[in-house]
């Protein structure tokens, strides 16, 4: 991992966030924060830990389907470390996936291509309900906030590109011929920029892809697993929205779940674009803007967003960084930011 790059990008995100706070007014935000009901904030934190437990449960279900031995407590720690790395790397919030697969492979003595299949399966199960809810979110915002045509078009294009990328990745995962052709194309492009001998790496990639596809196809054929993992995913997304709802209750604001779903999912969609770690600045800005457009004062919108992001982003990062030394900092070398 390029620590200097991560630090620099985090600094940029924090500077953007500070600029937003200054623009809205620090005194007004501090005043709003002082009115927050701590009991609701604690409840939101509890909901966040339930979400983490459900994420871990879904991954555990997938691991059992592939007969990969694992300890629940260790798996839970791997889940949090992976989420923390996702939030620290500007890689479309996917930098933690290879790390999770690596840690599971190391702990279970199972080959990496099988553990990576569990992680990709987990990602796919999480993405399907997101796509469904994101479509709803854009429609809701268009109907109730009367977004300009340009903003609506931007959101729609972002969603379409996301869907296309997902379909492309899934197709690579399940179609051996297409996957191998993609690997061939990638290495042909790499050879245009380097004189290094890449044959060994290409052979490894081809072999790993075939083994990975076999495991993932096996997962996709398990109907019981499909139902269980999909149900968990929808429950997780509902709890994500409930957490935001509870945070607003802490400020005495009763926002409709429909509006929260729309704002949360659109901001998450924007945050998927590889730019700054954890979508820092972009997600916060979109949430503050859209909540303000919905009629919530800018100071409360900003205060609620700061508290919500402290729970969903910074708390996970802090816990993940604390747990990381137990696995060895060398796992960060599995993340490529270039």
FENTA-V806447 format. One record per pair of residues at least 4 apart in sequence whose ideal C-beta (glycine too) atoms are under 6 Angstrom apart, sorted by the first residue. I is the first residue (numbers start at 1). J is the second residue. D is the distance in whole Angstrom. If there is no record, write none. Layout:
BEGIN
i->{I | I}
j->{J | J}
d->{D | D}
END
This chain:
BEGIN
i->{1 | 1 | 2 | 5 | 6 | 9 | 9 | 9 | 10 | 13 | 13 | 13 | 16 | 17 | 17 | 21 | 21 | 24 | 24 | 28 | 29 | 29 | 29 | 32 | 32 | 32 | 33 | 36 | 36 | 37 | 40 | 40 | 40 | 41 | 43 | 44 | 44 | 44 | 44 | 45 | 47 | 47 | 47 | 48 | 48 | 51 | 51 | 54 | 54 | 55 | 56 | 56 | 56 | 58 | 58 | 59 | 60 | 61 | 62 | 62 | 62 | 63 | 63 | 63 | 65 | 65 | 65 | 66 | 68 | 68 | 69 | 70 | 70 | 74 | 77 | 78 | 78 | 80 | 80 | 80 | 81 | 81 | 81 | 82 | 82 | 82 | 83 | 84 | 84 | 84 | 85 | 85 | 85 | 85 | 86 | 86 | 86 | 87 | 87 | 87 | 88 | 89 | 89 | 89 | 90 | 90 | 90 | 90 | 91 | 91 | 92 | 92 | 93 | 95 | 96 | 97 | 98 | 99 | 99 | 100 | 101 | 101 | 101 | 102 | 103 | 104 | 104 | 105 | 105 | 105 | 110 | 110 | 112 | 113 | 113 | 113 | 114 | 116 | 117 | 117 | 117 | 121 | 121 | 125 | 125 | 126 | 127 | 129 | 129 | 129 | 130 | 133 | 134 | 134 | 134 | 137 | 137 | 137 | 137 | 138 | 140 | 140 | 140 | 141 | 141 | 141 | 142 | 142 | 145 | 147 | 147 | 149 | 158 | 171 | 171 | 172 | 172 | 173 | 174 | 176 | 179 | 183 | 183 | 187 | 187 | 198 | 208 | 213 | 225 | 241 | 241 | 241 | 241 | 244 | 244 | 244 | 245 | 247 | 247 | 247 | 248 | 248 | 248 | 251 | 251 | 255 | 255 | 257 | 259 | 260 | 261 | 263 | 263 | 263 | 267 | 267 | 267 | 270 | 270 | 271 | 271 | 271 | 276 | 276 | 278 | 279 | 284 | 287 | 288 | 288 | 288 | 291 | 291 | 292 | 292 | 296 | 296 | 300 | 309 | 310 | 311 | 327}
j->{332 | 335 | 337 | 337 | 88 | 90 | 276 | 277 | 277 | 276 | 280 | 281 | 281 | 281 | 284 | 26 | 29 | 298 | 302 | 299 | 299 | 302 | 303 | 299 | 300 | 303 | 303 | 250 | 251 | 250 | 246 | 249 | 250 | 250 | 246 | 243 | 246 | 247 | 311 | 311 | 239 | 242 | 243 | 243 | 311 | 236 | 239 | 232 | 236 | 79 | 75 | 76 | 79 | 229 | 232 | 122 | 75 | 228 | 118 | 121 | 122 | 68 | 70 | 118 | 219 | 222 | 225 | 215 | 108 | 110 | 108 | 75 | 108 | 107 | 323 | 100 | 103 | 319 | 320 | 323 | 320 | 323 | 324 | 96 | 99 | 100 | 316 | 316 | 317 | 320 | 89 | 95 | 96 | 99 | 93 | 95 | 96 | 278 | 313 | 317 | 277 | 95 | 335 | 337 | 274 | 275 | 276 | 277 | 95 | 274 | 272 | 274 | 272 | 335 | 100 | 119 | 334 | 331 | 334 | 119 | 115 | 116 | 119 | 334 | 327 | 108 | 115 | 110 | 112 | 115 | 114 | 115 | 116 | 208 | 211 | 212 | 215 | 212 | 212 | 215 | 216 | 216 | 219 | 229 | 233 | 233 | 166 | 233 | 234 | 237 | 134 | 265 | 159 | 265 | 269 | 261 | 262 | 265 | 266 | 155 | 144 | 258 | 262 | 145 | 147 | 262 | 147 | 152 | 293 | 151 | 152 | 153 | 269 | 175 | 178 | 179 | 182 | 216 | 217 | 213 | 209 | 205 | 206 | 198 | 202 | 202 | 212 | 217 | 229 | 257 | 260 | 261 | 264 | 260 | 264 | 308 | 260 | 304 | 307 | 308 | 253 | 255 | 304 | 300 | 304 | 259 | 260 | 261 | 294 | 264 | 265 | 287 | 290 | 291 | 283 | 286 | 287 | 282 | 286 | 279 | 282 | 283 | 280 | 281 | 313 | 283 | 305 | 305 | 301 | 302 | 305 | 296 | 301 | 298 | 301 | 300 | 301 | 304 | 313 | 314 | 315 | 331}
d->{4 | 5 | 5 | 5 | 6 | 6 | 5 | 5 | 5 | 4 | 3 | 4 | 3 | 6 | 6 | 6 | 6 | 5 | 5 | 4 | 5 | 5 | 5 | 5 | 5 | 4 | 5 | 5 | 6 | 5 | 5 | 5 | 4 | 5 | 5 | 5 | 4 | 5 | 6 | 6 | 6 | 6 | 4 | 6 | 5 | 6 | 5 | 6 | 5 | 6 | 6 | 5 | 5 | 5 | 5 | 5 | 6 | 6 | 5 | 5 | 6 | 4 | 5 | 5 | 6 | 6 | 5 | 6 | 5 | 5 | 5 | 5 | 6 | 6 | 5 | 5 | 5 | 5 | 5 | 6 | 5 | 5 | 6 | 3 | 6 | 4 | 5 | 6 | 5 | 2 | 6 | 5 | 4 | 5 | 5 | 6 | 4 | 4 | 6 | 5 | 5 | 3 | 6 | 6 | 5 | 6 | 6 | 5 | 4 | 6 | 6 | 5 | 6 | 5 | 6 | 5 | 5 | 5 | 5 | 5 | 4 | 4 | 5 | 5 | 6 | 6 | 4 | 6 | 5 | 4 | 5 | 6 | 6 | 5 | 4 | 4 | 5 | 6 | 5 | 4 | 5 | 6 | 5 | 4 | 5 | 5 | 6 | 5 | 5 | 5 | 6 | 5 | 6 | 5 | 5 | 6 | 4 | 4 | 5 | 5 | 6 | 6 | 4 | 5 | 6 | 5 | 6 | 5 | 5 | 5 | 5 | 6 | 6 | 5 | 6 | 5 | 6 | 5 | 6 | 6 | 5 | 5 | 6 | 6 | 5 | 6 | 6 | 6 | 6 | 6 | 5 | 5 | 6 | 5 | 6 | 6 | 5 | 5 | 5 | 5 | 5 | 5 | 5 | 5 | 6 | 5 | 6 | 6 | 5 | 6 | 6 | 6 | 4 | 6 | 5 | 4 | 5 | 5 | 5 | 3 | 6 | 4 | 5 | 6 | 5 | 4 | 6 | 5 | 5 | 5 | 5 | 5 | 4 | 5 | 5 | 5 | 5 | 6 | 5 | 5 | 5 | 5}
END
